[in-house]
Amino acid sequence: MPTYNLDVLEPFFIGNKRHPAYFETVKMYEEMRVHVNGDKPWKLLRNTRPNEPPQIVEYRLANNQPVTKQDIGKVETSLSKIPRADGWSIQFNEVAAKGIAADETPYEYYCEKYPFTDSIQSWIFDVNFKTYMADANALIMILPNKPKETNLYPKPYPMVFTSEKVFDNNTLKAYIFASDEPSEFLPESELTQINLQNGAWETDKMWTIANRRYSVFYVVDETFITKWSKNANSWVSEDIAHGLPYAPVVEMAGKKKEQIGKTLVKETRFAPMVYSLNKAIVLASDIDAARIMHLFPERWEYRSQKCAKCQGSGSIMSGSDADGYKSVPCTEAGCENGYVGGNPFKTWVVTSANKNLGQQDTPTPTVGYIIKPIDIFVEMCRQLDAERFKALAAVNMENLATVPLATSGVSKAYDRDEQDTFGYAIAGDQRKMINSITRVSNDIRYAKVPETKRKELMPAVSIPTRYNLMSASGMIEAYGFANTAGLDPIILMELQIDLTEQTFQNNEDTRNKINAVFRLNPLATLSPDEVLSQKAAGNISKKDAVIYNYIASFVNRAVIESKTPADANAFYKLSLDEQKALIDEYAEEKIEEMDTAIDLMPTAPEDSNGNTLTEIIE
């Protein structure tokens, strides 16, 4: 039996009741949806241009393109690198999993056989991440998905309900979620009517996602997940016992903002971008209009040739003797107000002015263009780029800006520490959600396992402190700035290593080789000219010079000679001292080889006075 009767729940189902913070959370979600999902900015354009005629607003919306979705997409793509950063891992306690069927262990389930996405990491970053960016007040229900066979493990999976679908968030000691599922008890005609009504709201400038209608709801408490479906006259309930001492609901991660009643309202970590992104949308809409009004010249022409049909009056008499006659506009091709215009394929007829009748001279040429100033258009484009840049800078992602704003006075400096801090916060949120989801899922899947041991089945999620979120081109630009600024060569070498990690992150062999060449070259920070001058001054040993010239071949040889049947990259796993010792050994061999080659060279020929050819040249 459901914990709550229909009298308590129906006011929520029909839209008459919501939790106290409902409309605030929906408002924040709607603001982010415009940029994350590319929704039409109805409210934004209406509020910023309240006195515009309806037809102008319709024109703006019809031609609106989600330009700010590109900026959000850049941030999303950059943050998708988090799972590939050194230090990110999801590990499981294999010892604690003993006694569980090999194909049902936590590792197998969360990393190989997770419903729909194969792994929970893929669900977090591929399915849930966009919602995480847009709606910090969304809730995640873990559906038990228990099989009918008692000897099989349940396969719980998460269902996300965004803010407009969270009708109650435990203020009644239960959660009430609206679902997009169609009720199986309603006729197709009524489901179609609901869909049409929701679709009509989406084309109405007064529409809000809070106005949508639903025919299926989930009510979740400490005993059941109850699915309520609408039928012709009432509602039908279906109970799903989850078997937990708590409601299987997990919060979306975000920053705490304020408390409204019993609800703690959060905001997404990307909320600082909204102000500039909103301005960018308005500017982009204005630019579309300005492009039409100011960018293209308008043609004008002087007409002096009267229409042969209406004789310059612009109208003719139409009708019959029986029905009478009335004046109608002239229908002659090219006639406008009684005068015939030209086209590029006709000869223009220009009549001379009759000054006795007060006529003015005919302008020459008789056709021209009104050239409009485009300064305002150029300035608006500059402002649009500036707002999009500031939106990225709000989350320390300004290095993703496409246009270098050299003339705008906006700096494009890259602060890696600030970006790493932001990346660490994002990664921490994903770890928090993975831990919360797996805790609930483990309690459902391994309910027969003692609680103390069940805690040991939890995954250990490690997150890195450094993130290569910058693109390779951005890192090259940063290296160029550092080199021009004359920073220490050691710093430049570290920047080159970072660039290698970023450029060859999917090619481990190349990445390892280049890093080894940098690390094992004692003169890596010097240019060839600097090496020559330092060698001539006696500041560089012969061995270091040989290593400088042959380091790439030495590393290749070391990799080949150090590999084992089990590990082809054993050399890279040696300590730095062990690697250096091997390279030094190769250098000594090379020096000995070079000295031997010099000793075996034939004696230089002498002249009659006993001078060698070299001495003669000198």
FENMOSUL-V919218 format. One record per pair of residues at least 24 apart in sequence whose ideal C-beta (glycine too) atoms are under 7 Angstrom apart, sorted by the first residue. I is the first residue (numbers start at 1). J is the second residue. Records with the same first field share a line. If there is no record, write none. Layout:
I: J  J
This chain:
2: 219  224  226  237  239
3: 174  221  223  224
4: 174  219
6: 235
9: 176  219  228
12: 167  168  176
13: 217  228  235
18: 167
19: 167  168  169  171  263
20: 260  261  263
21: 260  261  263  265
23: 210
24: 260  265
25: 137  163  265
26: 163  164  209  210
28: 267
29: 134  135  162  163  164
30: 208  209
31: 274
32: 134  135  268  274
33: 134
34: 281
35: 68  69  72  277
36: 72  130  133  134
37: 134
38: 66  69
40: 64
41: 281
42: 205  207
44: 278  281  282
45: 282  285
46: 205
48: 282
57: 205
60: 285
63: 288
64: 285
67: 280  281  284
68: 277  280  281
71: 277  388  391  392
72: 133
74: 400
75: 395  397  400
76: 129  130  133
78: 397  400  469
79: 423  426  469
80: 125
81: 467  468  469
82: 423  426  427  467
83: 121  125
84: 505
85: 464  467  468
86: 464
87: 462  463  464  465
88: 462  463  464
89: 462
90: 121  459  461
91: 459  460
92: 459
93: 456  457
96: 453  456  457
97: 457
104: 153
106: 442  457  459
109: 445
110: 438  459
115: 155  157
116: 157
120: 434  437  438
123: 158
124: 430  433  434
128: 160
131: 160  162
132: 252  253
133: 268  270
134: 268
135: 162  163  252  268
136: 252  254  255  266  267  268
137: 163  252  265  266
138: 162  163  252
139: 166  169  175  249  251  252
140: 249  250  252  437
141: 177  218  220  248  249
142: 248  250  437  440  441  444
143: 225
144: 240  242  444
153: 445
154: 444  445
156: 441  444  445
158: 437
164: 209  210  212
169: 263
171: 262
173: 221
174: 219  220  221
175: 220  247  249
176: 217  219
177: 217  218
178: 214  217
179: 214  216  217  218
181: 216
182: 215
183: 215  216  229  230
184: 229
185: 229  230  231  236
186: 215  230  231
191: 215
220: 247  248  249
221: 247
222: 246  247
242: 444
243: 444  447
244: 443  444
248: 440
250: 433  436  437  440
253: 429  432  433
269: 425  426
270: 395
272: 394  395
273: 391  394  395
276: 387  390  391  394
277: 391
279: 387
280: 384  387  388  391
283: 380  383  384  387
284: 384
286: 380
287: 380  381  384
290: 376  377  380
291: 377
294: 372  373  374  376  377
295: 374  377
297: 369  370  371  372
298: 369  370
299: 369
300: 368  370
301: 341  342  366  367
302: 362  363  366
303: 339  340  341
304: 350  351  362
305: 339  340  349
306: 338  339
307: 332  335  338  339  340
309: 335
310: 335  338
312: 338  339
313: 338
314: 338
382: 408
386: 410
395: 422
396: 422
399: 470  474
414: 470  474  478
419: 469
420: 465  466  467
423: 467  469
424: 463  465
427: 463
428: 463
431: 461  463
434: 459  461
435: 461
468: 498  501  502
472: 499  502  503
475: 499  502
489: 525
490: 525
492: 525
493: 518  524  525
512: 569  572
513: 555
516: 555  572  579
517: 551  552  555
519: 576
520: 551  555  579  580  583
521: 547  548  551
522: 547
523: 548
542: 591
543: 584  587  588  591
546: 587  590  591
547: 583  587
550: 590
554: 583  586
557: 586
558: 582  583
